[in-house]
Amino acid sequence: LWLGAELMARAAAAIVRSAALQPSETKTNPAFDELTPRERDVALKVADGASNKEVARLLDITPRTVKAHMGAIFHKLGVRDRLQLVLRLRSTSDGPA
């Protein structure tokens, strides 16, 4: 099933709104143990529904750097896209899904 980037971002944002990660959860979330501090920052912004351009602006980095971090995050967490990232971060903070 192919979803456009805008629809994927909206779906991820809807999931986040219904089950938002709290900052305290990231400290106990084992998925975050695999990420560098900057990758965690990027992952949290993406999980909040931000686009690569928005993440770049918020973290004062280039969109190309965001893309590189996203590739590393996807690889480390074994996910293929933003939606899977959000689901992975939620499932590991809540326990097995």
N, C-alpha and C positions, 0 to 999 in steps of 0.2 A: 504494500500500500504506500503510495507516494503522497506526501503532504507538502504543500508549499511552505516556504520559510515563514511567511506571515501567520499561516494557520498553525504551524508548529509552535511558534512563539506564543500565540494566543492560548493554545492548549496547555503549554507548560505554565503560563501565567495563571490559568484557571486552577490547575492542580496546586500550584504554590499558594494561591489565595485560600484554597480549601484546607490546606495542611501545611502552613508556613513553618519553615525551620526557624527555631529560635536560636539566638546566639549561644545560649547555654548548651543547646543540643549539639552544636558543632564541636564542642570540647570533648564530648563523650561519644561522638559518632566515629566508629572505626574506619569509615570510608575516608575521612579527613586525615587519618594517620599516614596515608600513602601520598598525600599531596604536600607540596611546598607551601609556605605561607602565602605566596603570591597566587599560586594555583587555587588555594582555598578562597582567597578574595574574589578571584574571577568566577569560581564555581558558585559562590554565594550570590554574586550579582546576576549570573545567568539563571540561577534557581529562582531569583526574584522576578525573572521575566525580562531582564535587560538584553538588548541586542548587543552584538559585538561593538558597534559604534558607541553605544551608550556606556558599555563597560569601559571602553578605552577612554572616553571622556571622564567618567567618574574616577578612574584609577590613574589618570594622567599618563597613559601609555598609548601606543599606536594600535589601530585595529589589527595590524599584522601580528603584533605581539600577543594580542588577545587570541587570535586564531592559533598561534603556536601553543599558547597555554591550554587552549581547548583541546588541541590534538593530544597533548600530554595527559590532560585530565581524562579524556575518553580512553586512552590506552591504559592508564594506571587503574582506572575503575572498571574497565571492561564493558564500556557502553558505546553505542553507535551514534547517539544523537542527544540533543538537549532534553527531550522528554524522558529518555531512559536515565539521563543524569539526575533529573529531578526525582524520578521514581526511586532510583538507587539511594540517593541521599535521604529520602523519606523512609524507605524501608529499613535502612540500617540504623536510623535513629529511633524508630518505633519497635525494632525487633524484626523477626522474620515476617515477610509479607505473604 
